[in-house]
Amino acid sequence: MTHRTIAVALTAITALGAASLAPAQAAAPTFKIHAEVKMLPGGGTILRQRGTFTGAPLGRGTVDVSTRLGARKGTRVTFTLKSSQGSVRGAGYAQVKFKGTVITYTGTADITGGSGDFADVRRKGLRFRGTGDLAGDRFAVDIGG
């Protein structure tokens, strides 16, 4: 082989190697959010909660949750997560279980829209779980997927 042939072969191998390292398409961000929310005054069939969250990909911020009891598919949950980089909003359904004064709800939710750095973020089938004491006013919520 001549030096020219070797140089062309090395250039081709380097280009193919670099191409194989480049992602074919951007992967969807991993969601792993933990929130602490507090029940707001009111009641009836729509419960409202507000609090703070931390986690990927949004960082830190505030969360607003609205829970409609007795919806057709179970308990309907809508939420907005806001950080300094933007926000996401979504909705889902939960199954609610009571054990003594402890309420636990589990379900799935979809991210349906966003703003700022998260304007194009959409996700389906995120799993969430929340638990809290009915005698208290604080609930822990985890969402991921």
N, C-alpha and C positions, 0 to 999 in steps of 0.2 A: 504494500500500500504506500502511496505517496503521502507526503505531509499534507497536501491539499485534501486528499480523500479522507484522511484521519480527522482533519479540522472540520470538514463538512459533517462527518459522522458524529463527532462530539457535539457540534452545534445542534444537530437534529435530536440527539439523545437528551441534551440539556433542555431543549424546547419541549420535548414530550414529557420530561420529568416535571417541568414547571407547570405544564398544562394539567397533569394528573393531580397536582397539589391544589390547583384552583378549584373552588367548589362549583359544582354544576349549577346550583341555584342556592340562594340564601336560605338557610334553614330557619324555620319559624322559631321565635324566641321561646325558651322554656319558661313556663309560669310556675313560680313557687312563692306564693304570697301568704303571709301571716298577718291577720288583722285582730285588733282588739276593739270591740264596739260597745257602745252604751245605748240602752233603750232611751228613746226620746219620749217626752210626755205625750199622752194620747191613748189610743186604744182602739177597740173595735176589731174589725176584720183586717185592717191594714196596720202593721207595726212598722215603726221607723227606728232605725239605728244609725248612729254616726260614731266614727272613731278614727284610728290611725292604722296604717299598714306599713310593712317593710317586706322587701323581697324582689326577686328577679321577674321581669326585666324592668320594672318601674322604679325601683329604689325605695324611697320613703314618701309618704304622703297621707292624704285623708281619704276616708271611704264613707259613702252614704249608701245605706241599704234600705229597701222597702220590701216588706214581706206581706203578701196577701194570703190570708188563711182561707182554706176551703175552695181553692181554684179547681178547675176541672181535672187537671192531671196531678193534683196534690197542692202543695204550698208553692205559690209563685214568688220568686225572689228576683228583684231587679237591683242593680248596683252601679255605682260610679266610683272609680279609683282615680284620684287626682294627685299628680306629683308636679314638681317644678318644670319637668320636661314635657308635660302633656297629660292626657287622661285617656282612660278606656271606660266604656260602658258595656253592660251586658245583662243577661237575664237567664233564668233557669228554673227548674223545679226541684223541690226537696221533699223527702219523706221525713215526717216528724215523729219522734218517739219520746215518751215520757217515762221516767223511772224515778218515782218519788217526786222531788222538786226539781230534778235535773232534766233539762230538755236537750235532746240531741237531734240534729237534722243533717241529713246527707243527701247529696244530689249531684246533678250535672248542670253546667252553665255554658253559655256561649258568649264570647266577646263579639259584640255586634258593631262596634264603631269606636273611634278614638279621635284625638286631636293632638296637635303639636308633633313631637317625635313619634307618637304612636298613632298617627292618623290612618295608617294603612294596616294596622294590626287587627286581625280577625282570627278567632280560634273557636273551634267547636268541641264539645264534649269535655270541657275542663271539669274535674271532680272537686267538690267542696264538701267540707264537714265543719259543723259548728256545734258548740256545746256551751251551756251556761245554766246557772241556777235560777229558777223562776223567782225565788225570793230575793235575788240580787238583781243588778242591772247591767252587769258586764258579761259579754260573750266573747269567746275566742273562736276565730274562723280561719280555716286553712283552705286555700284553693291552689290547685296545681294541675299540670299536664303539659 
